[in-house]
């Protein structure tokens, strides 16, 4: 089976020329920076956020939580890094090596430190003096939960409310594609039927919520950006098996590709097998998650309604309780 990653991708529905799309992305980025919604930190896909951004971001997150409150999910929060051993069990590195990033630290002695400083003084790269710290930047906020739930899942399954930092080494000047971002995921671990029901049953709820924000939404089959030649086969299988659906919106206009801002994902038995999870009847547990891309939704709102939040349509502000 193929692992389904709750990241959001860019889904193309038309074939515009690249310069036109690049210009549209540059225009949105320039507007967000000029209007002090985002702050350029000097590396593609990394931004500081101002009060106006946080006002909308916080409202989006709160609305997402309200829309899923009937799940009565267990709330879990994790740090932005995870142990290498836990990361290995997810098999993420096999499918997305180009997006992964590890943490390194200095463990040398005075002599090594002097060599580092000398290299730095010469203007050379000094990161080679650091050693792997057995920590990975977390690429998907749900990763840690699978190693914490125990070996046996109740037959009725368990629901988790998880939000946190994600990192993907994917530098881009497209303001909708960040290297550091947040996903709010609602994860279910249970039987094949309950996992399927969680994924499928939440799609109408998510669509209704996103449309209440005044966004034009379509729900489309999608695939993750699997790496390499084998990844092309995995991507085809993922679409054919309908494991991943994305909620897409035309951020850059109807003549350009739509952009995914949320997703609904069926993992089947991937994490159950990797982490030795079984249901009460002894079968391998299945899992599914829905994921709200908080920064992407927020930026899509600025693209659709402008950067003056108080001038947004009353219905949108009511849906967000702004």
N, C-alpha and C positions, 0 to 999 in steps of 0.2 A: 504494500500500500504506500501511498505518497503522503508525506507529512504536509499538512496544511498550515501555512504561516499566516497569522492574523495581520500582517502588514498590509497596507493599502498600496496599490500600484496605480499606474496611469493606463487607462483602458482607451484604446483608439477606436473611434467609430467612423472617422472620416480619414482622408489622406491629404492633409494640408501640407504646403511646403514648409520645410523646417525653419527657414528664416522668418516666416509669418508667425509661427508658433513661438519661436524664440523672442520675437518682438513683443508678443502678447504677454509672455512671462516676464520679460524685462519691464514692461509698463506697469504690471501689477506690483512687482517688487519695488520699483521706484516710488510708486504711490504709497505703499505701506511704510517705506523708509521716510519719505518726505513728510508724511502726515504723522510721524512719530508713533506708529503702531508697532513697528519692529525696529530694532537697532542692529546695524551691521557689526558683527564681531570680527570681521576680517578673514573668515574662512567660509567657503560656499556651504550653505545649508545650516549655518549656526547663527542664531540671532538672540539678542536680548529682547525682552518683551516689556512694554510700557503698561501704565495703568489702564489705558483704553483696551489693550489686548486682553489683559487679565480680567477686566470686567466681563467681557464677552466669553472668554474661555471658561471662567468660573460658572457663568450662567449655562453654557452648553453642557458642562459636566453635571451640574445639578439637574438639568432637564433629563439627561440620559439616565441618571439614577432614579428619578421619579418614574420614568417609563418602564423600569424593570423592577420596581419595588415589590410586585406580586411574587417574585421569585423567592423572597425572604432569604437571599444569598448570604453566606458567611463572608464577612469583610476581611480581606487580607491585603497587606501592603508590604512590599519588599524593597530592598536597596537597589540602586542602579547597576550593581555588579553581582555576579553569581560565581560560586566556586567552579573551577574548571571541571572537576569530577561530575558535578550535576549537569553542566553544559554538555559534556560528552554524551551523557545518557539521552539527550534530546536528539542527537544525530544531526544537529543544525549545520555543523561544519561540513558534512558530506553534501548537503544540498545548497548551501549559501556561503561558501568560503570567502567570496569577495565582499560580503557584507559584515563579516565578523571582525571583532577587534578585541585584543587582549590587553591586560594591564601589566606593566613592567615596573620594577623598582630597583633602586640601587642597593647592592649587597656587598660591594667591594671594600677594600681596605684603603689606607691613605695613599698608597702608591697608585692604585687604580683611580682614586679620586683626582690625583694630580694629573694623570694621563687624560682623564675626562676634561679637566679644566684647560689643559693645553690644547686639546682638540677644539674646544669651544673658543679659545682665544684665537685660534687660526681660522675661525669661521667654518669649521667642519661640523658635520653631524655628530652629535655625541650620544644619541639614543642607544647606540650599540653597546654602551657600557652598562646599560640596565639589563636586569635579568627578569625572565617571566615570573610573575607573582602568583601563578595558579589561580588567577581571577579573570573573568571575562566580562566585558561590558554586556549587559543584558539586551539581547535583540528582541525578545518577546516577553512581556511582563508576566505571562502565565507560567513560564518555565518552572519556577521554583515550586509551584503548588503540587506537582505530580510526585515529587519526592517526599512530601510532607503528609500525605493523606492516609498513610498506612497501606498494608497489603490488600485489605478487603474493603470494598465499597458497599454500603447498604444497597439492597435491591432497588430501593426507590431513588438511589443516586444522591449526589451532593451538588450543591450550587455554590459558586464562589464569585464574589465581587472583587475584582483586582484592577488596580490602576497604578501606573508608575512610569518610570523612565524607560525608554527604549533607545538603542543606538544602532544605526546601520551605517557602515562606511560607504556612503554613496553621495559624495559631494556634488552639488548641483546649484545653479543659480535660479532654478524654478522654485519660487517661494512655497509651492505646495509639496516639495520634496525636501524634507529636512533630514539632517544626520542625527540629531537628538530631538526626540519628540515623546509624546505621551499617548498611550492607548488606555482606554477604560474597557476592560473585558468582563464579560459575564460568562463564566465557564461552568459546564456541566460534565460530571463524570458519572457514568452509570452503565446501563445496558445499551446494546445497539439501537433498540427502539427509542429509548428515552433520549439518547444523544441526538438522534435524527429529529425527534420531536422538538427538542430545545432549539436546534438550528432552524428548522423550518417554521416553527411556531412563532419565533421572534422576528422573522423577516417583515411581516405586515406591521408589527408594532414599531420597528425601527423606521420603516418607510414613512409611516404616518407622522412620527416625530420629526424627521428631517424635512418633510414637506411642510409641516407647521412652521418651520423656520423661514418659509418663503423661498425654499430651494427647489429647483426642478430636479427630480430624482428618477433614475431608472435603476432597476436591479438586474444585473447581468452575470452570467457564468464567467469565471475568471480563473487565472492560474498565477502561481507565485513565480518570481524570477529565478527559477532553478538554474544552477550554474552548469555550463559546458554542454557537450553533445548528449550525454545521458539526461541532463536536465531538460532538454527539448522533449524527450519522450515522457518524462515525468509530468511536464506541463500539459502535454496532450492528454495524458491519462487523467490528470486532475480535472480538466474541463469535461472530458467524456463521462467521468463518474459524478460530475456535478458536486464536487466536494467543497467548492468555494464560490460564494456569490459576493459581488461588490455592489455597493450603493454609490452610483456615479452621478456627477453633476457637471454641467458645461461651464466650468469656471472661466474659461477663456473664450466663451461664445460658441454658438452652434456650428461655426465653421472649423472648429478645432476639436481635438480629442477631449472626451470627457475625463474627469479625474475622480478616482475612488476616494471617498471620505469615510467609509465604514465598510465592514465586511461581516459575513456570517459563514462560519467554517466548520466542516465536519472532519474530525481527525481520524475517524474510525478507531482501530485498535492500536494506532501508532504509539501513543504514550502509555496505554495499558500494557503493551508488550515491553516497551523500553524500561518501564519502571516496575514491572511485575505486579500490576494492579488487577484484581479480580473482583467480580461481584459476588454476592452471598451464595449464588448457585454454582460458583467455581469457574464461571466463564471469564475470559479476558474482558476487562472493562473497556468501554468505548468512551470517547469524549467529543465535545463540540464547544465552540465559543462564538460569541458575537463580540465584535470589537468596534468601538467608536474611536475614530482618529480625531482626537480633541483639537489639535492644532489645525488639521486640515478642514474640519468643520468650521472652526473659527475664522480661518482665512477665507474660506468659501463665502461666509456671511459678509465679510468686508468687501469681497469682490462683487457680490450680488447687490448689496445695499449701501455701499459707501462707508467711509470711515467716521462719519458723524453718527454715532449710535442713537442719539436722541432724535434724529431725523428719520430713523427707520420706520417702516409701516407699523401701525399700532398693533396689528395682529401678530407680527413677528415679535415685537417687544413683549406682548402678552404671553406668547408661547414660551419665551425665554425668561419670563418674570423679571424683565429689565426695567 
